[in-house]
């Protein structure tokens, strides 16, 4: 039995940062998120009132050996992605790039070294599925000339309505422990595996989570992953199952509960109506 059904989606990523003064302008002015709510030690940023990033300044949480490789903002279209490319180029911000066949992506870091991906999906009919329904792992150069040639010229006005947290890529010490949690316990599907990494999802998506152990020691100074949200429509059923197990650390929250994944990463489960 799978605890997660195909309506699961990702919500906000929460990070500890050393300076809101340095990080909030980046998320607002470079990435184009809107500041929804803030205090001296906290900032909520997102799109059209939907929170995608929570930043906490100096909240004295211990850094774990697991951390964020990157969080990935899914834009509605390649037009939006090209507009973003022109936007950051105009700011003099350098980005990396990768064409993964199922998506086109640009990569950059926030001021504290947290990895960020901005991407757009290709139509699912064009994804490189293999006979076993897994996906071929591909990273090619991005054809920027094609993006520019197809660009309609609409300027970047911030992250557009419809932007979501498309996936989260984690760094862990033990991929097998993560497999036990995300696949065996939660019931996510393995879509791609490469040496010391795996990519899992629900509902046939290319990946909601990437999980790698490419760096044996993955804790870092400065920014740190506090948790990321899984939004579900069967929160009570999942909570009941979680309460009846003793392997994974469980804690109630205001909107659902926190569950530690056995690799040092905390997942925040919330209902889809909170």
C-alpha positions as a Markdown table, in Angstrom:
| # | Residue | x | y | z |
|---|---|---|---|---|
| 1 | Unk | 0.0 | 0.0 | 0.0 |
| 2 | Unk | 1.3 | 3.4 | -1.0 |
| 3 | Unk | 0.9 | 6.2 | 1.7 |
| 4 | Unk | 1.2 | 8.9 | -1.0 |
| 5 | Unk | -1.4 | 9.0 | -3.8 |
| 6 | Unk | -1.0 | 10.6 | -7.2 |
| 7 | Unk | -2.4 | 13.9 | -6.0 |
| 8 | Unk | 0.7 | 14.6 | -3.9 |
| 9 | Unk | 2.5 | 17.8 | -4.8 |
| 10 | Unk | 5.4 | 19.7 | -3.3 |
| 11 | Unk | 5.0 | 22.9 | -1.3 |
| 12 | Unk | 7.3 | 25.4 | 0.3 |
| 13 | Unk | 11.0 | 24.8 | 1.1 |
| 14 | Unk | 12.2 | 26.2 | 4.4 |
| 15 | Unk | 15.8 | 27.3 | 4.8 |
| 16 | Unk | 18.0 | 28.7 | 7.6 |
| 17 | Unk | 20.0 | 31.6 | 6.4 |
| 18 | Unk | 22.6 | 33.9 | 8.1 |
| 19 | Unk | 21.2 | 37.1 | 6.7 |
| 20 | Unk | 17.7 | 38.0 | 5.5 |
| 21 | Unk | 19.1 | 41.4 | 4.4 |
| 22 | Unk | 21.3 | 39.6 | 1.8 |
| 23 | Unk | 18.9 | 36.8 | 0.8 |
| 24 | Unk | 15.5 | 38.4 | 0.5 |
| 25 | Unk | 16.5 | 40.9 | -2.3 |
| 26 | Unk | 17.9 | 37.9 | -4.3 |
| 27 | Unk | 14.7 | 35.9 | -4.0 |
| 28 | Unk | 12.6 | 39.0 | -4.8 |
| 29 | Unk | 14.6 | 40.8 | -7.4 |
| 30 | Unk | 16.7 | 38.1 | -9.1 |
| 31 | Unk | 14.3 | 35.2 | -8.9 |
| 32 | Unk | 11.1 | 37.3 | -9.1 |
| 33 | Unk | 9.3 | 35.9 | -6.0 |
| 34 | Unk | 6.9 | 38.2 | -4.1 |
| 35 | Unk | 7.5 | 38.9 | -0.5 |
| 36 | Unk | 4.3 | 37.7 | 1.2 |
| 37 | Unk | 5.1 | 38.2 | 4.9 |
| 38 | Unk | 8.2 | 39.1 | 6.9 |
| 39 | Unk | 9.6 | 40.0 | 10.3 |
| 40 | Unk | 13.1 | 40.7 | 11.6 |
| 41 | Unk | 13.9 | 36.9 | 11.5 |
| 42 | Unk | 11.5 | 35.4 | 9.0 |
| 43 | Unk | 10.5 | 35.9 | 5.4 |
| 44 | Unk | 7.8 | 34.2 | 3.3 |
| 45 | Unk | 8.1 | 34.4 | -0.5 |
| 46 | Unk | 6.1 | 33.0 | -3.3 |
| 47 | Unk | 3.8 | 33.6 | -6.3 |
| 48 | Unk | 0.3 | 34.9 | -6.3 |
| 49 | Unk | 0.0 | 34.4 | -2.5 |
| 50 | Unk | 1.2 | 30.8 | -2.6 |
| 51 | Unk | 4.3 | 30.4 | -0.4 |
| 52 | Unk | 7.3 | 28.6 | -2.1 |
| 53 | Unk | 10.2 | 29.6 | 0.1 |
| 54 | Unk | 10.5 | 30.3 | 3.9 |
| 55 | Unk | 13.7 | 31.9 | 5.1 |
| 56 | Unk | 14.6 | 31.9 | 8.8 |
| 57 | Unk | 17.5 | 33.9 | 10.0 |
| 58 | Unk | 19.8 | 32.5 | 12.7 |
| 59 | Unk | 17.3 | 30.2 | 14.4 |
| 60 | Unk | 20.1 | 28.1 | 16.0 |
| 61 | Unk | 19.2 | 24.8 | 14.3 |
| 62 | Unk | 22.0 | 22.3 | 14.0 |
| 63 | Unk | 23.3 | 21.6 | 10.5 |
| 64 | Unk | 22.8 | 17.9 | 9.6 |
| 65 | Unk | 24.8 | 15.8 | 7.2 |
| 66 | Unk | 22.0 | 16.1 | 4.7 |
| 67 | Unk | 21.3 | 19.3 | 2.8 |
| 68 | Unk | 19.8 | 20.9 | -0.2 |
| 69 | Unk | 21.4 | 20.2 | -3.6 |
| 70 | Unk | 18.9 | 22.5 | -5.2 |
| 71 | Unk | 15.2 | 23.4 | -5.1 |
| 72 | Unk | 13.6 | 23.7 | -8.5 |
| 73 | Unk | 11.0 | 26.2 | -9.6 |
| 74 | Unk | 8.9 | 25.0 | -12.4 |
| 75 | Unk | 7.8 | 27.8 | -14.8 |
| 76 | Unk | 4.6 | 27.4 | -16.9 |
| 77 | Unk | 6.4 | 27.5 | -20.3 |
| 78 | Unk | 9.7 | 27.8 | -22.2 |
| 79 | Unk | 8.6 | 31.4 | -23.0 |
| 80 | Unk | 8.8 | 32.2 | -19.3 |
| 81 | Unk | 12.2 | 30.4 | -19.0 |
| 82 | Unk | 13.6 | 32.5 | -21.9 |
| 83 | Unk | 12.3 | 35.7 | -20.3 |
| 84 | Unk | 14.0 | 34.7 | -17.1 |
| 85 | Unk | 17.3 | 34.1 | -19.0 |
| 86 | Unk | 17.1 | 37.6 | -20.5 |
| 87 | Unk | 16.3 | 39.0 | -17.1 |
| 88 | Unk | 19.3 | 37.4 | -15.2 |
| 89 | Unk | 21.6 | 38.2 | -18.1 |
| 90 | Unk | 20.7 | 41.8 | -17.9 |
| 91 | Unk | 21.5 | 41.7 | -14.2 |
| 92 | Unk | 24.9 | 40.2 | -14.9 |
| 93 | Unk | 24.0 | 37.0 | -13.1 |
| 94 | Unk | 25.8 | 33.9 | -14.5 |
| 95 | Unk | 23.8 | 30.7 | -14.7 |
| 96 | Unk | 24.5 | 27.1 | -15.6 |
| 97 | Unk | 22.3 | 25.2 | -18.0 |
| 98 | Unk | 21.2 | 21.6 | -18.8 |
| 99 | Unk | 18.8 | 20.0 | -21.3 |
| 100 | Unk | 17.5 | 16.9 | -19.7 |
| 101 | Unk | 15.2 | 15.9 | -22.6 |
| 102 | Unk | 12.1 | 16.1 | -20.3 |
| 103 | Unk | 13.0 | 19.6 | -19.3 |
| 104 | Unk | 15.2 | 22.6 | -19.9 |
| 105 | Unk | 16.9 | 24.1 | -16.9 |
| 106 | Unk | 19.1 | 26.9 | -15.7 |
| 107 | Unk | 21.0 | 26.8 | -12.4 |
| 108 | Unk | 22.3 | 29.3 | -10.0 |
| 109 | Unk | 23.0 | 29.7 | -6.2 |
| 110 | Unk | 21.5 | 32.1 | -3.7 |
| 111 | Unk | 23.9 | 34.4 | -1.8 |
| 112 | Unk | 24.5 | 31.7 | 0.9 |
| 113 | Unk | 25.2 | 28.9 | -1.6 |
| 114 | Unk | 21.9 | 27.2 | -1.7 |
| 115 | Unk | 21.3 | 25.6 | -5.1 |
| 116 | Unk | 18.4 | 26.8 | -7.3 |
| 117 | Unk | 17.0 | 25.4 | -10.5 |
| 118 | Unk | 14.6 | 27.4 | -12.8 |
| 119 | Unk | 13.1 | 25.1 | -15.4 |
| 120 | Unk | 10.3 | 24.4 | -17.8 |
| 121 | Unk | 9.0 | 20.9 | -18.8 |
| 122 | Unk | 8.7 | 19.6 | -22.3 |
| 123 | Unk | 5.4 | 17.8 | -23.3 |
| 124 | Unk | 5.3 | 14.4 | -21.6 |
| 125 | Unk | 4.9 | 12.7 | -25.0 |
| 126 | Unk | 8.5 | 13.8 | -25.7 |
| 127 | Unk | 10.1 | 12.5 | -22.5 |
| 128 | Unk | 12.7 | 9.7 | -23.1 |
| 129 | Unk | 10.9 | 6.8 | -21.5 |
| 130 | Unk | 12.6 | 3.4 | -21.6 |
| 131 | Unk | 10.7 | 0.1 | -22.0 |
| 132 | Unk | 10.4 | -0.4 | -18.2 |
| 133 | Unk | 8.8 | 3.1 | -18.0 |
| 134 | Unk | 11.8 | 4.6 | -16.3 |
| 135 | Unk | 13.4 | 7.7 | -17.8 |
| 136 | Unk | 16.8 | 7.9 | -19.6 |
| 137 | Unk | 19.2 | 10.1 | -17.7 |
| 138 | Unk | 20.3 | 12.9 | -20.1 |
| 139 | Unk | 22.2 | 16.2 | -19.6 |
| 140 | Unk | 22.9 | 17.9 | -22.8 |
| 141 | Unk | 23.8 | 21.5 | -23.7 |
| 142 | Unk | 20.9 | 23.9 | -23.9 |
| 143 | Unk | 20.1 | 25.2 | -27.4 |
| 144 | Unk | 19.9 | 28.8 | -26.4 |
| 145 | Unk | 19.5 | 29.9 | -30.0 |
| 146 | Unk | 16.4 | 27.8 | -30.3 |
| 147 | Unk | 14.9 | 29.4 | -27.1 |
| 148 | Unk | 15.7 | 32.9 | -28.4 |
| 149 | Unk | 14.3 | 32.2 | -31.9 |
| 150 | Unk | 11.0 | 31.0 | -30.4 |
| 151 | Unk | 10.8 | 33.8 | -27.8 |
| 152 | Unk | 7.7 | 36.0 | -28.1 |
| 153 | Unk | 9.5 | 39.0 | -26.5 |
| 154 | Unk | 7.2 | 39.2 | -23.4 |
| 155 | Unk | 9.5 | 40.7 | -20.7 |
| 156 | Unk | 10.1 | 39.0 | -17.3 |
| 157 | Unk | 7.7 | 40.5 | -14.8 |
| 158 | Unk | 8.7 | 38.1 | -11.9 |
| 159 | Unk | 7.8 | 34.5 | -11.5 |
| 160 | Unk | 4.5 | 34.1 | -13.4 |
| 161 | Unk | 1.2 | 32.7 | -11.9 |
| 162 | Unk | 1.4 | 29.0 | -12.2 |
| 163 | Unk | 4.9 | 28.6 | -11.0 |
| 164 | Unk | 5.3 | 25.8 | -8.6 |
| 165 | Unk | 8.0 | 24.0 | -6.6 |
| 166 | Unk | 8.5 | 21.4 | -9.3 |
| 167 | Unk | 11.1 | 19.2 | -7.5 |
| 168 | Unk | 13.6 | 19.2 | -4.6 |
| 169 | Unk | 17.0 | 17.6 | -5.0 |
| 170 | Unk | 18.6 | 16.5 | -1.7 |
| 171 | Unk | 22.1 | 15.6 | -0.7 |
| 172 | Unk | 22.3 | 12.7 | 1.7 |
| 173 | Unk | 25.0 | 10.3 | 3.1 |
| 174 | Unk | 23.1 | 7.1 | 2.4 |
| 175 | Unk | 20.9 | 6.7 | -0.7 |
| 176 | Unk | 19.7 | 3.3 | 0.4 |
| 177 | Unk | 18.2 | 4.7 | 3.6 |
| 178 | Unk | 16.4 | 7.3 | 1.5 |
| 179 | Unk | 15.2 | 4.6 | -0.8 |
| 180 | Unk | 13.7 | 2.8 | 2.2 |
| 181 | Unk | 11.8 | 5.9 | 3.2 |
| 182 | Unk | 10.6 | 7.4 | 0.0 |
| 183 | Unk | 10.0 | 4.3 | -2.1 |
| 184 | Unk | 9.4 | 1.5 | 0.4 |
| 185 | Unk | 7.6 | 3.5 | 3.1 |
| 186 | Unk | 5.9 | 6.4 | 1.3 |
| 187 | Unk | 5.4 | 4.5 | -2.0 |
| 188 | Unk | 7.0 | 6.9 | -4.4 |
| 189 | Unk | 8.1 | 5.5 | -7.8 |
| 190 | Unk | 11.7 | 5.2 | -9.0 |
| 191 | Unk | 12.0 | 7.0 | -12.3 |
| 192 | Unk | 15.8 | 7.2 | -12.9 |
| 193 | Unk | 18.9 | 5.9 | -11.1 |
| 194 | Unk | 22.5 | 6.8 | -11.7 |
| 195 | Unk | 25.6 | 5.9 | -9.6 |
| 196 | Unk | 25.0 | 7.1 | -6.0 |
| 197 | Unk | 21.7 | 8.9 | -6.9 |
| 198 | Unk | 18.0 | 8.2 | -7.6 |
| 199 | Unk | 15.1 | 10.2 | -8.8 |
| 200 | Unk | 11.5 | 9.5 | -7.6 |
| 201 | Unk | 8.0 | 10.8 | -8.2 |
| 202 | Unk | 4.3 | 10.2 | -8.1 |
| 203 | Unk | 1.8 | 10.3 | -11.0 |
| 204 | Unk | 4.4 | 9.6 | -13.6 |
| 205 | Unk | 6.3 | 12.8 | -13.2 |
| 206 | Unk | 9.9 | 12.7 | -14.2 |
| 207 | Unk | 10.9 | 13.5 | -10.6 |
| 208 | Unk | 9.6 | 15.2 | -7.5 |
| 209 | Unk | 12.7 | 14.3 | -5.6 |
| 210 | Unk | 16.3 | 13.9 | -6.6 |
| 211 | Unk | 18.5 | 12.2 | -3.9 |
| 212 | Unk | 22.2 | 11.9 | -4.2 |
| 213 | Unk | 25.2 | 10.9 | -2.1 |
| 214 | Unk | 27.9 | 12.4 | -4.4 |
| 215 | Unk | 29.4 | 14.3 | -1.5 |
| 216 | Unk | 30.2 | 12.1 | 1.6 |
| 217 | Unk | 30.0 | 15.1 | 3.9 |
| 218 | Unk | 27.2 | 17.3 | 2.8 |
| 219 | Unk | 26.7 | 19.7 | 5.7 |
| 220 | Unk | 27.7 | 23.3 | 4.9 |
| 221 | Unk | 28.1 | 26.5 | 6.8 |
| 222 | Unk | 25.5 | 29.2 | 6.3 |
| 223 | Unk | 22.3 | 28.2 | 4.6 |
| 224 | Unk | 20.7 | 24.9 | 5.6 |
| 225 | Unk | 17.6 | 23.0 | 4.7 |
| 226 | Unk | 15.1 | 22.9 | 7.5 |
| 227 | Unk | 12.3 | 21.0 | 5.8 |
| 228 | Unk | 10.3 | 20.8 | 2.6 |
| 229 | Unk | 6.5 | 20.3 | 2.2 |
| 230 | Unk | 4.6 | 17.5 | 0.7 |
| 231 | Unk | 1.0 | 18.6 | 0.2 |
| 232 | Unk | -1.5 | 15.7 | 0.3 |
| 233 | Unk | -5.2 | 15.2 | 0.2 |
| 234 | Unk | -5.1 | 12.2 | 2.6 |
| 235 | Unk | -3.3 | 13.7 | 5.5 |
| 236 | Unk | -5.3 | 11.9 | 8.2 |
| 237 | Unk | -4.7 | 8.5 | 6.7 |
| 238 | Unk | -0.9 | 9.1 | 6.4 |
| 239 | Unk | -0.8 | 10.4 | 9.9 |
| 240 | Unk | -2.5 | 7.3 | 11.2 |
| 241 | Unk | 0.0 | 5.1 | 9.4 |
| 242 | Unk | 2.9 | 7.1 | 10.6 |
| 243 | Unk | 1.7 | 7.0 | 14.2 |
| 244 | Unk | 1.7 | 3.2 | 14.1 |
| 245 | Unk | 5.4 | 2.9 | 13.1 |
| 246 | Unk | 8.5 | 3.5 | 15.2 |
| 247 | Unk | 11.2 | 3.7 | 12.6 |
| 248 | Unk | 10.9 | 7.4 | 11.6 |
| 249 | Unk | 10.8 | 10.3 | 14.0 |
| 250 | Unk | 7.4 | 12.0 | 14.1 |
| 251 | Unk | 6.3 | 15.4 | 15.4 |
| 252 | Unk | 3.0 | 17.2 | 15.2 |
| 253 | Unk | 2.8 | 20.6 | 13.5 |
| 254 | Unk | 0.2 | 23.4 | 13.3 |
| 255 | Unk | -0.9 | 22.1 | 9.8 |
| 256 | Unk | 0.0 | 18.5 | 9.8 |
| 257 | Unk | 3.2 | 16.8 | 11.0 |
| 258 | Unk | 6.9 | 16.5 | 10.5 |
| 259 | Unk | 8.7 | 13.2 | 9.6 |
| 260 | Unk | 12.4 | 12.7 | 9.5 |
| 261 | Unk | 13.4 | 10.5 | 6.6 |
| 262 | Unk | 16.2 | 8.5 | 8.1 |
| 263 | Unk | 18.8 | 10.5 | 6.2 |
| 264 | Unk | 18.6 | 13.6 | 8.3 |
| 265 | Unk | 16.0 | 15.4 | 6.1 |
| 266 | Unk | 12.7 | 16.6 | 7.6 |
| 267 | Unk | 9.5 | 16.4 | 5.5 |
| 268 | Unk | 6.6 | 18.5 | 6.5 |
| 269 | Unk | 3.3 | 16.8 | 5.6 |
| 270 | Unk | 0.4 | 19.3 | 5.2 |
| 271 | Unk | -3.2 | 19.0 | 4.0 |
| 272 | Unk | -4.2 | 20.5 | 0.6 |
| 273 | Unk | -6.8 | 22.7 | 2.3 |
| 274 | Unk | -4.7 | 24.4 | 4.9 |
